[in-house]
Amino acid sequence: MTTRLVSPSSPTGNNRSIELAGIDLWTIARVDKVFLYPVELNVDRFKESLGHTLSIWSIMAAHFLVLDDDHYVIEMSEYPIPVSFVKNTVLIRWPFNLNVVTHLIESSLSEFIDEVRTEKLVDRTMMEPLFRLKLTRIVTSDELVLGASGSHMRIYQQMEPAEPFHIFERRLWRS
């Protein structure tokens, strides 16, 4: 496994920070997802696109910090995020019928995730990125598995992640 750091392509964080109420609610605040792409990936284009995305969504390139042992903040500097690359020669092909797996505990797909290390948040020993990616190439089938792990602010607020919903509005044409 190799890990590369991908930075935002242009500065957007401006060293802003969000102070949090306390660490006690953060211990398992993580959302993990796995996506399957049945295509080959151009790694350089992927890193470039990811850099542009991180510039737009600066919170994804933020880090969690503990200041003075009692101030918990999300610091929005232009930190890089870790992206791990793995070649899997054991699997013949993707073992599931789904292209997106959202319940990793039930599916036991942890080998495809480089999870955000919430224990570092508790230990107060290091900065920890709020978002990590892991790309696993299944060599025999040439499929790509993208694992994403991120801390989730709605979980910190003891709320469930919002489900996307459709908005249907009736428009009346007036002459």
TORMARKE-898445 format. One record per atom (N, C-alpha, C, O): residue in one letter; y, z, x. Coordinates in steps of 0.05 Angstrom, whole numbers, plus 5000, padded with zeros to 4 digits. Layout:
<nodes>
AYZX...
</nodes>
This chain:
<nodes>
M497650005017M500050005000M502550005018M502750155037T504349835011T506949835025T509149905005T508949834981T511150035014T513350114997T515950005009T516450045032R517549874992R520149785000R522249914982R521749974959L524549944994L526850054978L528549824969L529449654985V529249824943V530949614932V533549744923V533449934907S535749644933S538349764926S539749584905S539149354902P541649704891P543349544873P544849334889P545649384912S545149094878S546448884892S549448924896S550648814915S550749074878S553549134881S554049424872S552649514854P555949564885P556449844878P557349874849P559149734840T556150074836T556950134808T557150424802T558450504783G555750594818G555550874811G558051024816G558651224802N559650944836N562151074843N561951374847N563851524841N559651464856N559051744862N559551934838N560152164841R559351824814R559651994790R557152164788R555052094799S557352384774S554952554770S554952664741S557052694729I552552724732I552252834706I550953114710I548753124721E552353324703E551253594707E549353654684E549953594660L547053764690L545053834671L544954134665L545854294682A543954204642A543954484634A542054654650A542654894656G539754554658G537754714673G535254554678G534654354665I533754644698I531354504706I529054564688I527054404687D529054774673D526754864658D525854644638D523454634632L527554484628L526854274609L525954014622L525053834609W526153994648W525653744662W522853724674W522153514685T521253924672T518753924687T516853704680T515353614698I516753604656I514953374650I516553144637I515352984622A519053124642A520652924630A520352654644A522052574659R518052524638R517552274651R516252074631R514752154613V517051824633V515851614616V514651414635V515951304652D512051364630D510551174647D509550944629D508650994607K509850704639K508950464625K507550274644K508250274668V505650114634V504349914650V504449654636V503949634612F505249434650F505549174639F503748974655F503649004680L502548784642L500848584655L502248324654L503248234633Y502348184677Y503447914679Y501247734691Y500547774714P500247544676P498147374686P499247144704P498346914701V501147204721V502346994738V502747104766V502747354770E503246934784E503947014811E506947084812E508546984797L507647264830L510347364832L511647284858L510547304879N514147184856N515747134879N517147394885N519147474872V516247534906V517147804912V520147804918V521547994910D521147614933D523947604940D525747574916D527747704913R524947394897R526447364872R526347614855R528347694843F524047744855F523747994840F525648204851F527048334835K525748244877K527548444889K530448374884K532048554879E531148124885E533948034879E534648094850E536748204845S532848034832S533348084803S533548384798S535148474782L531748534811L531848824808L534448944818L535549124806G535448834841G538048924851G540248874832G542049044829H540248644819H542348584799H542048774775H544148874764T539648824766T539149004744T540149284750T541349414733L539549384774L540449654782L543549664783L544649884779S544849444789S547749444789S548849474761S550949604757I547449364741I548349384714I547749664702I549449774688W545349764708W544450024698W544450214721W542350274732S546750324727S546950504751S545350754748S544650884768I544850844724I543251084720I540451054732I539151254740M539450804732M536750764743M536650794773M534550854785A538950754787A539050794816A540051064823A540651124846A540251244804A541251514809A538951694820A536651614819H539751924829H537752114839H538452384827H540652444820F536352544825F536652824815F537153004839F535752984859L539153174837L539753354859L540153644849L540953684826V539553834866V540154114860V542354194880V541854184904L544654284870L546854374887L547154674885L547154784863D547354804908D547855094909D545755254894D546355464883D543255154892D541055284880D541355334850D539455454838D543555254837D543655304809D545155084793D545555114769H546054874806H547354654792H545554414794H544954314816Y544654314771Y542854094770Y544453844761Y545753854740V544353634777V545953404771V544353144775V542453144791I545152944761I544252664766I546652534781I548752504769E546152454805E548352334821E548052034821E545951924828M550151894812M550051604809M551251474833M553451354830S549951484855S550751334879S548851094880S547051064863E549350924898E547750674900E545150724916E544750584936Y543650914908Y541150974922Y539150744916Y539150634894P537450684935P535350484929P533050624914P532750864915I531550464899I529150574886I526650474901I526750254912P524550624902P522150544915P520550354898P520150394874V519650134910V517849944897V515349914915V515549834938S513049994904S510549984919S509049734913S509049644890F507749614933F506149374930F503249434938F502849534960V501349364921V498549414926V496949164920V497449024900K494849114936K492948904930K490349044922K489249204937N489348984898N486949104887N484748894889N484748694876T482748954906T480448774909T477948874895T475848754895V478249104882V475949234868V475649114840V473449044832L477849104825L477749004797L477348694798L478448554814I475748604779I475348314776I477548194760I478647974766R478348334739R480648254721R481648504707R480448714708W483948464693W485148684678W483148774656W482148614641P482549034655P480349134638P481049184609P479349274594F483549124601F484349184573F485348924560F486048734573N485348934533N486248704517N489348714514N490448514504L490548924521L493448954518L494948864542L494048914565N497348744538N499048674561N501048904567N502148904589V501349094549V503049324553V501549574545V500449584523V501349764563V499950014557V502050234559V503350274579T502350384536T504350584535T503250864537T504751054542H500750904532H499551174532H497751194556H495351154554L498951254579L497351264604L495351484605L493251454618I495851704593I493951924594I491351844580I489251904590E491651714557E489251624543E487851404557E485451384556S489351234570S488150994583S487451044612S486050874624S488151264623S487651334651S488251104670S486551014685L490751014670L491650794687L493450904709L495250754719S493151144717S494951264736S494851124763S496851144778E492750974770E492650834795E494750604796E495350504817F495750524773F497750314772F500650424771F502550264768I500950684773I503650814771I504250954797I502651104807D506750924806D507851094827D509751284812D512151224810E508651504803E510151674784E512451814797E512351894821V514551854781V516752024790V515652304794V514252414777R516152414817R514952664825R516552904815R518453004828T515852994791T517353204778T517153464793T518853644790E515053504809E514753754824E517053784844E517854004851K518053564855K520353574873K522853674859K524553804870L523053614833L525253704818L525254014815L527254144815V522854114812V522454404809V522854554836V524054764837D521654434857D521754564884D524554564896D525054724915R526254394887R529054374898R529054304928R530854384942T527054154936T526854104965T527953834973T528953794995M527953644955M528753364963M530253234939M530053324917M531553014946M532552844925M530152694914M528352634929E530252624890E528052474878E529252254861E530952304844P528352004865P529351784848P528551834819P526451954814L530151734801L529551764773L527851534763L526951534739F527251334780F525751094771F524150994795F525250964817R521650924790R519850814810R518250584798R517550594775L517650394815L516050164806L513650134825L513750194849K511450024814K509149964830K507949704820K507349674797L507649514839L506549254832L503749234844L503449254869T501749194827T499049174837T498048884830T498048804807R497148744851R496048474847R493048494847R491848584866I491848414824I488948404823I488148134835I488547924823V487048144859V486647914875V484847704863V485447464862T482547794852T480547594841T481547444817T480847204814S483147564800S484247424776S487047334779S488147194762D488347404802D491147334807D493047434785D494947304778E492447674774E494147794754E495848004768E495148114789L498148054756L500048254767L500448474747L500948434724V500148724756V500548954739V503049104749V503249174773L504949134732L507449274738L507449544726L507349574701G507449754742G507550024732G510350134736G511550114758A511550244715A514250354716A514150654708A512750724689S515450814724S515651104718S518551184720S519951124740G519551324699G522251404700G522751674686G521351734666S524651824696S525452064681S526951974657S528351774657H526752124636H527852034610H529752244599H528852464593M532252184596M534252364587M533752474559M534352704553R532652304541R532152394514R529952614514R529952794497I528052594533I526052804534I527353064544I526753284535Y529153034563Y530653274573Y532053414550Y532253654550Q533053254531Q534453374508Q532453454486Q533353514464Q529853454493Q527753524474Q527753344450Q527353434427M528153084454M528052884433M525952684441M525552634465E524752554421E522852344427E524452094435E526752054425P523251914452P524651664458P525151504432P523451504414A527351374431A528051224407A526350984404A525850834423E525350934380E523750694375E525750474368E527650514354P525250234378P526950014371P526649944341P524349954331F528749874328F528549814300F530249564294F532149494308H529349424274H530749174266H532949234247H532749414230I535149094249I537349124231I537648864215I538048654226F537348894189F537648664171F540148714155F540248904139E542148554159E544648584144E544948334126E544348114133R545948384102R546448164084R549248074088R551148244086R549647824092R552347714096R553047544071R551447374062L555347594060L556247444037L558247234046L560147304060W557746994039W559546774046W561746754025W561146744001R564146744034R566346724015R567746454020R568046364042S568446333998S569846084001S572746103998S574245904000
</nodes>
